Amino acid sequence: MKFSIRDLLWLTVVVALALSWWIDRRNRPQELVDAIWWKTRTGALEEVLRDMDWDVRWEPESVRLSKGTATFVIDTTHFQPSAVKRAP
């Protein structure tokens, strides 16, 4: 059985796609854990603000905080979390 250069190139493409798919899927569980970790902390912060009578409204690219006549809009597209994730 003879293999041509074209057959070897197709094999390379298939192996590369399979390997990249496997690497992507392997990292997904940790990404989900990290997303849940940050979501619970964001929820806790929101609850504290609501307990202090702040109205919290989530918008696609910002958070709007209102209390009485004061309103703050925080652009969430430029901020990164400052806290280092630590195990409980």
CYANA upper distance limits for C-alpha pairs under 8 A (distance plus 0.5 A):
  3 PHE  CA      7 ASP  CA      6.44
  3 PHE  CA      8 LEU  CA      7.50
  4 SER  CA      8 LEU  CA      7.05
  5 ILE  CA      9 LEU  CA      6.70
  6 ARG  CA     10 TRP  CA      6.75
  7 ASP  CA     11 LEU  CA      6.69
  8 LEU  CA     12 THR  CA      6.65
  9 LEU  CA     13 VAL  CA      6.78
 10 TRP  CA     14 VAL  CA      6.70
 11 LEU  CA     15 VAL  CA      6.61
 12 THR  CA     16 ALA  CA      6.53
 13 VAL  CA     17 LEU  CA      6.64
 14 VAL  CA     18 ALA  CA      6.63
 15 VAL  CA     19 LEU  CA      6.52
 16 ALA  CA     20 SER  CA      6.59
 17 LEU  CA     21 TRP  CA      6.59
 18 ALA  CA     22 TRP  CA      6.67
 19 LEU  CA     23 ILE  CA      6.70
 20 SER  CA     24 ASP  CA      6.65
 21 TRP  CA     25 ARG  CA      6.70
 22 TRP  CA     26 ARG  CA      6.55
 23 ILE  CA     27 ASN  CA      7.13
 24 ASP  CA     28 ARG  CA      7.22
 25 ARG  CA     29 PRO  CA      8.46
 27 ASN  CA     31 GLU  CA      7.06
 28 ARG  CA     32 LEU  CA      6.76
 29 PRO  CA     33 VAL  CA      6.82
 30 GLN  CA     34 ASP  CA      6.63
 31 GLU  CA     35 ALA  CA      6.62
 32 LEU  CA     36 ILE  CA      6.74
 33 VAL  CA     37 TRP  CA      6.62
 34 ASP  CA     38 TRP  CA      6.79
 35 ALA  CA     39 LYS  CA      6.53
 36 ILE  CA     40 THR  CA      6.67
 37 TRP  CA     41 ARG  CA      7.09
 38 TRP  CA     42 THR  CA      6.60
 39 LYS  CA     43 GLY  CA      6.63
 40 THR  CA     44 ALA  CA      6.72
 41 ARG  CA     45 LEU  CA      6.77
 42 THR  CA     46 GLU  CA      6.65
 43 GLY  CA     47 GLU  CA      6.67
 44 ALA  CA     48 VAL  CA      6.87
 45 LEU  CA     49 LEU  CA      6.82
 46 GLU  CA     50 ARG  CA      6.70
 46 GLU  CA     56 VAL  CA      7.40
 47 GLU  CA     51 ASP  CA      6.64
 48 VAL  CA     52 MET  CA      6.92
 49 LEU  CA     53 ASP  CA      7.10
 49 LEU  CA     54 TRP  CA      5.84
 49 LEU  CA     55 ASP  CA      8.12
 49 LEU  CA     56 VAL  CA      7.99
 50 ARG  CA     54 TRP  CA      5.39
 50 ARG  CA     55 ASP  CA      6.69
 50 ARG  CA     56 VAL  CA      7.57
 53 ASP  CA     67 LYS  CA      7.04
 54 TRP  CA     65 LEU  CA      6.80
 54 TRP  CA     66 SER  CA      6.06
 54 TRP  CA     67 LYS  CA      5.38
 55 ASP  CA     64 ARG  CA      8.35
 55 ASP  CA     65 LEU  CA      6.08
 55 ASP  CA     66 SER  CA      5.46
 55 ASP  CA     67 LYS  CA      6.71
 56 VAL  CA     63 VAL  CA      7.51
 56 VAL  CA     64 ARG  CA      6.38
 56 VAL  CA     65 LEU  CA      5.40
 56 VAL  CA     66 SER  CA      7.25
 57 ARG  CA     63 VAL  CA      6.28
 57 ARG  CA     64 ARG  CA      5.55
 57 ARG  CA     65 LEU  CA      7.05
 58 TRP  CA     62 SER  CA      6.93
 58 TRP  CA     63 VAL  CA      5.24
 58 TRP  CA     64 ARG  CA      6.93
 59 GLU  CA     63 VAL  CA      6.28
 59 GLU  CA     64 ARG  CA      7.89
 61 GLU  CA     75 ASP  CA      6.65
 61 GLU  CA     76 THR  CA      6.00
 61 GLU  CA     77 THR  CA      6.47
 62 SER  CA     73 VAL  CA      7.03
 62 SER  CA     74 ILE  CA      5.85
 62 SER  CA     75 ASP  CA      4.89
 62 SER  CA     76 THR  CA      5.37
 62 SER  CA     77 THR  CA      7.85
 63 VAL  CA     73 VAL  CA      6.24
 63 VAL  CA     74 ILE  CA      5.69
 63 VAL  CA     75 ASP  CA      7.19
 63 VAL  CA     76 THR  CA      7.47
 64 ARG  CA     71 THR  CA      7.51
 64 ARG  CA     72 PHE  CA      6.27
 64 ARG  CA     73 VAL  CA      5.02
 64 ARG  CA     74 ILE  CA      6.92
 65 LEU  CA     71 THR  CA      6.10
 65 LEU  CA     72 PHE  CA      5.56
 65 LEU  CA     73 VAL  CA      6.82
 66 SER  CA     70 ALA  CA      6.17
 66 SER  CA     71 THR  CA      4.82
 66 SER  CA     72 PHE  CA      6.89
 67 LYS  CA     71 THR  CA      7.03
 75 ASP  CA     79 PHE  CA      8.18
